[in-house]
Amino acid sequence: NPAPKENKQVLKKSVEEEYRKWTSMANDNDIISHFSVPGTPLFLCLLWKMIFETNRINPVAFKILERIGARALSAHLRKFCDYLVFEVTNPAGGPHINKCVDAINDIIWKYNIVTIDRLVLCLVLRPNPDGNEGQVCLYIIQLLLLKGSELRNRAQDFIKENSPEHWKQNNWYDKHLAFHRKYPEKFAPEEAGTAYGGPIPVYLSNVCLRFLPVLDIVVHRHLEIPNVCKNLEQLLEHLGYLYKFHDRPVTFLYNTLHYYESKLRDKPMLKRKLVNAVLGSLKDVRPAGWATTETFQTFLAKSEADATAWTPDLNYYLTLVNRMVDTMTGSSHFPNTDWRFNEYPNPSAHALYVTCVELMSLPLAPNFVGNALLDVVTKGFVVIPATKIQLWINAIGLIMAALPDPYWTVIHDRLLELITNNEMTEWPYPHTPFQLFNLTITNDALLENKYSLTLALAHAIWYHAGAGQIMQIPVFVKEKLSVEIHSEVQLLYLCHLVGPFLQRFNSDLSRAVMDITITLYELLAHIDKSQQHL
């Protein structure tokens, strides 16, 4: 259920009222007992107001924070985020906003009341019913991350001195301690250190590493909310190098490009910048050729105008699929690595995901890329060894099934185009349909192979398809293919197409078998009536 929308005026009035009470109370015990009462989570708003007005915090506030406790502080933080959104939209403009951000930075870095990752996470996940407030939240995040130098200084020093492959370093812990001596981290409010028993020693991690998962969510939120792409580009430019320490950089890119495909489709330069930020941050750590092809790396290095105009030829796709086939057959094109510490467990899985990331990052429409992959076999079969054609078809099926729907559903357009061809209604070949629909026969005897290759590609894609993808096929057969079938040859092709998958339909979607069977019988009856002779 959506969170109840906060009333701007009521919240503002409540904070003003609490601040008046704070300034009017003289007795510390009265202040502590009043502001420690559960049910009014406005204390962080009050602290921010205190810093905003006086540039300092009364020491009594730290005793109240101790009373509130870390768990209850979450409610105060959510209310504080609501209050910040209303304050930043204040018509006072630039100077007011700068002072707002300075007060927030003091809460984070000077007094250690809230950590940067926790505050940014709360802001970025704040409910966004109308879209405008989401843009304000991202604007606040941008000011916190880019206007202030605290996080950027820490990130730059950390990147300079450390490597993500820490198991290869002999002095990793010395560097870790040196970083924490320069930038000490405290997990309790500054004045309350003694009450909590002193600072906790940090044996692993730091604010930069803890911020990485939050940065992932911030990137995704920028893609969801309209008109903030420029902000995301600035963010990647200033903090993108943190992805050098991401546990799963290729998986992050794959999930982002896959899930937000429709939003990124008309933003090729943003895709390029995102891929450049993530993979480019690893160029000093990983050997050349560990992920993308040389052709794609050249594309990443091009100017914006040249990159937008780039259209790869068929040889590019042949190279990509050939790399996948060779890797799956044991001849990996990738540099040797210790797979115990790799993002993926084996070279084949690594090859699949880096190939998908590369294809989704191309500045081309999904249907264009999908058709180019199909053309690797339907047009490029002349350069593929005859003994390896099935390996290539399987690799293309694996790749296309791992891409978003607009990429792999082009096989349905190909099937529809093929089945409505005049040659299907007036069979012109001396060989029977059973011979030309058989890949082994057409491959060995060098016969017309467009029917058998398209059939094999469809089977390969459907074989690797997930449950959500396979459910689309019975609908496609019933609504698109069946209405175009008027001859025996077309019906035979449809039977060759769906027959091998009846068992899969039965296990994943049992009612689909009944629907397809009914469709086939109806087509058989229709074609039988239309034939003039047996």
C-alpha positions in Angstrom: 0.0 0.0 0.0 1.3 3.5 -0.8 2.4 5.5 2.2 0.0 8.3 3.2 1.0 11.6 1.6 2.4 14.1 4.0 0.7 17.4 4.3 3.3 20.1 3.6 1.7 22.8 5.8 0.9 20.5 8.7 4.5 19.2 8.8 6.0 22.6 8.5 3.8 24.0 11.3 4.6 21.0 13.5 8.3 21.5 13.1 8.0 25.2 13.8 5.9 24.5 16.9 8.5 22.0 18.2 11.3 24.4 17.6 9.5 27.1 19.6 9.1 24.7 22.4 12.8 23.8 22.3 13.9 27.5 22.4 11.4 28.3 25.2 12.4 25.4 27.6 15.2 26.1 30.0 15.3 22.8 32.1 17.4 20.0 30.4 15.3 17.3 32.1 12.1 18.8 30.7 13.6 19.0 27.2 14.8 15.4 27.3 11.5 14.0 28.6 9.4 16.0 26.1 11.5 15.3 22.9 12.1 11.6 23.8 8.4 10.7 23.7 7.6 8.2 21.0 5.0 9.1 18.4 6.3 12.5 17.2 9.2 11.6 14.9 10.3 15.2 14.2 13.6 15.3 16.1 15.9 15.2 13.0 13.9 18.0 11.5 14.4 19.9 14.7 18.2 19.3 14.7 18.4 20.4 11.1 16.4 23.6 12.0 18.7 24.2 14.9 21.8 24.0 12.7 20.1 26.0 10.0 19.3 28.8 12.4 22.3 28.7 14.9 25.1 26.7 13.1 25.4 24.5 16.2 23.6 21.7 18.2 22.9 21.9 21.9 24.7 19.0 23.7 21.3 18.0 25.3 20.2 16.8 21.8 22.7 14.0 21.9 21.1 12.6 25.1 17.8 12.7 23.4 19.2 10.8 20.4 20.5 8.2 22.8 17.0 7.9 24.3 15.4 7.6 20.9 17.7 4.7 19.8 18.8 3.6 16.4 15.7 1.7 15.4 13.2 4.5 16.2 15.5 6.9 14.4 14.3 5.4 11.0 10.9 7.0 11.5 12.5 10.3 12.2 14.7 10.0 9.1 11.6 9.3 6.9 9.9 12.4 8.3 13.1 14.4 7.8 13.2 13.5 4.1 9.6 14.7 3.7 10.6 17.9 5.4 13.7 18.4 3.2 11.6 18.1 0.0 9.3 20.8 1.2 12.2 23.1 2.3 14.2 22.7 -0.9 11.1 23.7 -2.9 11.1 27.0 -0.9 10.7 29.9 -3.3 13.7 31.7 -1.6 16.0 30.1 -4.2 19.7 29.4 -4.5 21.2 30.8 -1.2 18.4 29.1 0.8 19.1 25.8 -0.9 22.8 26.0 -0.3 22.3 26.7 3.4 19.9 23.8 3.5 22.5 21.4 2.0 25.2 22.7 4.3 23.0 22.0 7.3 22.4 18.4 6.1 26.1 17.9 5.5 26.8 19.0 9.1 24.3 16.3 10.3 26.1 13.7 8.3 29.8 14.5 8.5 30.3 16.9 11.4 27.9 15.4 14.0 27.7 11.8 12.7 23.9 11.7 13.4 22.9 10.0 10.1 25.2 8.3 7.6 25.3 9.5 4.0 24.3 6.1 2.6 21.3 5.8 4.9 20.0 9.3 4.1 20.4 9.0 0.4 18.7 5.6 0.4 15.8 7.0 2.3 15.5 9.9 -0.1 15.8 7.8 -3.3 13.2 5.2 -2.1 10.8 7.9 -0.9 7.2 7.3 -2.4 6.8 9.4 -5.5 3.1 9.6 -6.4 3.3 12.6 -8.8 6.8 12.5 -10.1 7.7 16.1 -9.2 8.8 15.3 -5.7 10.9 12.4 -7.0 12.8 15.0 -9.1 13.3 17.1 -6.0 14.7 14.1 -4.1 17.2 13.4 -6.9 18.1 17.1 -6.9 18.9 17.0 -3.1 20.9 13.8 -3.6 22.9 15.5 -6.4 23.6 18.5 -4.2 24.7 16.2 -1.3 27.0 14.1 -3.5 28.5 16.7 -5.8 28.3 20.1 -4.0 29.9 18.8 -0.9 33.5 17.4 -1.2 33.5 15.0 1.8 32.3 11.8 -0.1 34.2 12.7 -3.3 37.5 13.2 -1.4 37.1 9.9 0.3 36.2 8.1 -2.9 39.1 9.6 -4.8 41.7 8.7 -2.1 40.2 5.2 -1.7 40.3 4.5 -5.5 43.9 5.8 -5.7 45.3 3.6 -3.0 43.3 0.4 -3.2 42.5 -2.5 -5.6 39.3 -4.5 -5.8 41.5 -7.6 -5.9 42.5 -7.2 -2.3 43.6 -10.8 -2.0 46.5 -10.0 -4.2 47.8 -7.2 -1.9 50.3 -7.9 0.8 49.6 -4.6 2.7 45.8 -4.4 2.3 45.2 -3.9 6.0 47.8 -1.2 6.3 46.1 0.8 3.5 42.8 0.1 5.2 44.0 1.5 8.5 45.7 4.5 6.8 42.4 5.4 5.1 40.5 5.2 8.4 43.1 7.3 10.1 42.7 10.0 7.5 38.9 9.7 7.4 37.8 8.3 10.7 34.3 6.8 10.7 32.0 7.0 13.7 28.7 5.2 14.1 27.3 7.3 16.9 26.7 11.0 17.3 29.9 13.0 17.9 29.1 14.2 21.4 27.7 10.8 22.5 30.8 8.8 21.9 31.5 8.2 25.6 27.9 7.2 26.3 28.1 4.4 23.6 31.4 3.1 25.0 33.8 4.7 22.5 34.0 4.3 18.7 33.8 0.8 17.2 37.0 -0.2 15.3 36.4 -0.9 11.6 38.2 -4.1 10.3 36.5 -4.1 6.9 34.7 -1.8 4.5 34.3 2.0 4.6 31.7 4.6 3.5 32.7 4.3 -0.2 32.0 0.5 -0.3 28.8 0.9 1.7 27.6 3.5 -0.6 27.9 1.4 -3.8 24.6 -0.6 -3.4 22.9 2.8 -2.7 24.5 4.2 -5.9 23.0 1.3 -7.9 19.5 2.3 -6.7 20.2 6.0 -7.3 21.1 5.1 -11.0 17.9 3.1 -11.4 15.8 5.9 -9.9 17.2 8.4 -12.4 16.1 6.1 -15.2 12.6 5.8 -13.8 11.9 9.5 -13.3 11.7 11.6 -16.5 13.9 14.6 -17.3 16.8 13.8 -15.0 19.2 12.2 -17.5 21.7 15.1 -17.3 21.9 14.7 -13.5 22.7 11.0 -14.0 25.4 11.8 -16.5 27.0 14.2 -14.0 26.7 11.7 -11.2 28.5 9.0 -13.3 31.1 11.4 -14.3 32.0 12.3 -10.7 31.3 9.0 -8.8 31.3 6.4 -11.6 34.8 5.3 -10.7 33.4 3.7 -7.5 32.2 0.9 -9.8 35.8 -0.3 -9.8 34.9 -1.9 -6.4 31.4 -3.3 -7.4 31.0 -7.0 -6.6 29.1 -7.7 -9.8 29.6 -4.9 -12.4 28.6 -6.9 -15.4 25.5 -8.2 -13.7 24.5 -4.7 -12.6 24.8 -3.5 -16.2 22.9 -6.5 -17.6 20.0 -6.1 -15.1 19.9 -2.3 -15.7 20.0 -2.5 -19.5 17.5 -5.4 -19.5 14.9 -4.0 -17.1 15.0 -0.4 -18.3 15.3 -1.3 -22.0 12.2 0.6 -23.0 13.4 3.8 -21.2 16.9 3.6 -22.5 15.9 2.7 -26.1 16.0 6.3 -27.3 18.9 7.3 -25.1 21.9 5.6 -26.8 24.5 8.1 -25.4 23.3 7.6 -21.8 23.7 3.8 -22.3 27.2 4.4 -23.6 28.1 6.6 -20.7 26.7 4.1 -18.2 28.7 1.2 -19.7 31.8 3.4 -20.0 31.5 4.4 -16.3 31.2 0.8 -15.1 33.5 -1.1 -17.4 35.9 1.8 -17.8 36.5 2.0 -14.1 38.0 -1.6 -14.3 40.4 -0.9 -17.1 43.4 -0.7 -14.8 42.4 -3.9 -12.9 41.3 -6.3 -15.6 43.4 -7.4 -18.7 42.5 -6.1 -22.2 39.6 -8.1 -23.8 38.2 -9.4 -20.5 34.6 -8.3 -21.4 33.8 -6.4 -24.6 35.2 -6.8 -28.1 37.8 -4.4 -29.6 35.2 -3.1 -32.1 32.9 -2.1 -29.2 35.8 -0.5 -27.2 36.5 1.6 -30.3 32.8 2.7 -30.3 33.1 3.7 -26.6 36.1 5.9 -27.4 34.4 7.7 -30.4 33.0 11.2 -30.3 29.3 11.5 -29.6 28.4 12.3 -33.2 30.4 9.4 -34.6 29.1 7.0 -31.9 25.5 7.8 -32.7 26.0 7.2 -36.5 27.8 3.8 -36.0 26.1 0.8 -37.4 28.0 -2.5 -37.1 28.1 -4.8 -40.1 27.4 -8.6 -40.2 31.0 -9.4 -39.4 30.7 -7.8 -36.0 27.8 -10.1 -35.1 29.7 -13.1 -36.5 32.6 -12.3 -34.3 30.4 -12.0 -31.2 28.7 -15.3 -31.8 31.9 -17.0 -32.8 33.4 -15.9 -29.5 30.4 -17.4 -27.7 30.6 -20.7 -29.6 34.4 -21.1 -29.1 34.0 -20.4 -25.4 31.3 -22.9 -24.9 33.3 -25.6 -26.7 36.4 -25.0 -24.5 38.4 -22.5 -26.5 37.9 -19.4 -24.5 38.7 -16.0 -26.0 39.0 -14.4 -22.6 42.2 -13.9 -20.6 42.9 -16.6 -18.0 41.5 -15.8 -14.6 40.9 -17.4 -11.2 37.2 -18.3 -11.5 36.9 -18.7 -7.7 37.1 -14.9 -7.4 35.2 -14.1 -10.6 31.7 -12.7 -11.0 30.6 -15.7 -12.9 31.5 -19.4 -12.2 32.8 -20.3 -15.7 33.9 -18.8 -19.0 30.6 -19.6 -20.8 28.4 -17.8 -18.3 30.8 -14.8 -18.4 30.7 -14.8 -22.2 26.9 -14.9 -22.3 26.5 -11.9 -20.0 29.2 -9.7 -21.5 27.8 -10.4 -25.0 24.3 -9.4 -23.9 25.6 -6.2 -22.2 27.4 -5.3 -25.4 24.4 -6.0 -27.7 22.0 -4.0 -25.4 24.5 -1.1 -25.4 24.5 -0.7 -29.2 23.0 2.6 -30.5 20.4 0.6 -32.5 16.8 -0.4 -32.2 16.2 -3.8 -30.6 14.5 -5.3 -33.6 17.5 -4.3 -35.8 20.0 -6.1 -33.4 17.7 -9.1 -33.2 17.4 -9.5 -37.0 21.2 -9.1 -37.3 21.7 -12.0 -34.9 19.3 -14.1 -37.0 21.2 -13.1 -40.1 24.4 -14.5 -38.6 23.0 -17.9 -39.5 20.4 -17.2 -42.3 22.9 -15.1 -44.3 26.3 -16.0 -42.8 25.9 -19.8 -43.0 28.3 -19.8 -45.9 31.2 -18.9 -43.7 30.2 -21.2 -40.8 31.7 -24.7 -40.9 28.9 -27.2 -41.7 29.8 -29.4 -38.8 29.3 -26.4 -36.4 26.1 -24.9 -37.7 24.1 -26.4 -34.8 26.5 -25.0 -32.2 26.1 -21.5 -33.7 22.3 -21.8 -33.8 22.3 -22.9 -30.1 24.6 -20.0 -29.2 22.3 -17.5 -30.9 19.3 -19.1 -29.2 21.0 -18.7 -25.8 22.0 -15.1 -26.4 18.6 -14.0 -27.7 16.7 -15.7 -24.9 18.8 -13.7 -22.4 17.9 -10.4 -24.1 14.7 -8.4 -23.5 11.5 -9.2 -25.5 11.9 -6.7 -28.3 15.2 -8.4 -29.3 14.1 -12.0 -29.4 10.5 -11.6 -30.6 11.8 -10.8 -34.1 11.9 -14.5 -34.7 8.1 -14.4 -34.6 8.2 -11.8 -37.4 10.5 -14.0 -39.4 8.2 -17.0 -38.9 5.1 -15.0 -39.9 6.9 -13.6 -43.0 8.1 -17.1 -44.0 4.7 -18.8 -43.5 2.9 -16.1 -45.5 5.3 -16.4 -48.4 3.8 -17.4 -51.8 6.1 -20.4 -52.0 4.3 -21.9 -49.0 1.0 -21.8 -50.8 2.4 -22.9 -54.2 5.3 -25.2 -53.4 7.8 -24.7 -56.2 10.5 -27.1 -55.1 11.2 -30.7 -56.4 11.9 -31.8 -52.8 9.1 -32.5 -50.3 8.4 -30.1 -47.3 9.6 -32.9 -45.0 13.0 -32.8 -46.6 13.4 -29.0 -46.7 12.2 -28.6 -43.1 14.9 -31.0 -41.9 18.1 -29.1 -41.0 20.3 -32.2 -41.3 19.1 -33.0 -44.9 19.4 -29.4 -46.1 22.8 -29.0 -44.5 24.2 -32.3 -45.9 22.7 -32.0 -49.4 23.2 -28.2 -49.7 19.4 -27.7 -50.4 17.3 -24.6 -49.9 17.7 -23.9 -46.2 15.7 -20.8 -45.3 12.9 -23.0 -43.9 15.1 -25.4 -41.9 17.4 -22.6 -40.5 14.5 -20.4 -39.4 12.8 -23.4 -37.8 16.1 -24.4 -36.0 16.6 -20.8 -34.8 13.0 -20.7 -33.4 13.5 -24.0 -31.6 16.9 -22.8 -30.1 15.4 -19.5 -28.8 12.3 -21.3 -27.4 14.3 -24.0 -25.9 16.4 -21.5 -23.8 13.4 -19.3 -23.1 12.1 -18.8 -19.6 8.6 -19.4 -18.4 7.5 -15.8 -19.0 8.8 -16.0 -22.6 7.4 -19.4 -23.5 3.9 -18.3 -22.4 3.9 -15.8 -25.3 4.3 -18.6 -28.0 0.8 -20.2 -27.8 -0.7 -16.7 -28.1 1.5 -16.0 -31.1 0.4 -19.3 -32.7 -3.3 -18.8 -32.1 -3.6 -15.0 -32.9 -0.9 -14.5 -35.6 0.1 -17.7 -37.3 -3.2 -19.7 -37.5 -5.1 -16.9 -39.3 -2.5 -17.0 -42.1 -2.5 -20.7 -42.7 -4.5 -21.9 -45.8 -2.4 -24.7 -47.3 -1.1 -28.1 -46.3 2.5 -27.0 -46.5 1.8 -24.1 -44.1 0.1 -26.5 -41.7 3.1 -29.0 -41.9 5.4 -26.1 -41.1 3.3 -25.1 -38.1 3.4 -28.8 -36.8 7.2 -28.9 -37.2 7.3 -25.6 -35.3 5.2 -26.4 -32.2 5.4 -30.3 -32.1 8.7 -30.5 -30.2 7.4 -28.1 -27.5 4.2 -29.7 -26.5 5.9 -31.4 -23.6 7.4 -28.0 -22.5 4.0 -26.3 -22.8 2.4 -29.2 -20.8 4.9 -28.7 -17.9 5.0 -24.9 -17.9 1.5 -24.0 -19.0 -0.8 -27.1 -19.3 -3.8 -25.3 -20.8 -1.6 -24.2 -23.8 -1.5 -27.8 -25.1 -5.3 -27.9 -25.3 -5.4 -24.5 -27.0 -2.7 -25.5 -29.6 -4.4 -28.9 -30.2 -7.7 -27.2 -30.8 -6.1 -24.7 -33.2 -4.4 -27.5 -35.1 -7.6 -29.5 -35.5 -9.5 -26.4 -36.6 -6.8 -25.6 -39.2 -6.9 -29.3 -40.4 -10.7 -29.1 -40.9 -10.4 -25.8 -42.7 -7.7 -27.0 -45.1 -9.4 -30.3 -45.7 -12.5 -28.5 -46.9 -10.5 -26.2 -49.1 -8.7 -29.0 -51.0 -10.1 -30.0 -54.4 -8.7 -33.6 -54.3 -7.1 -36.0 -51.8 
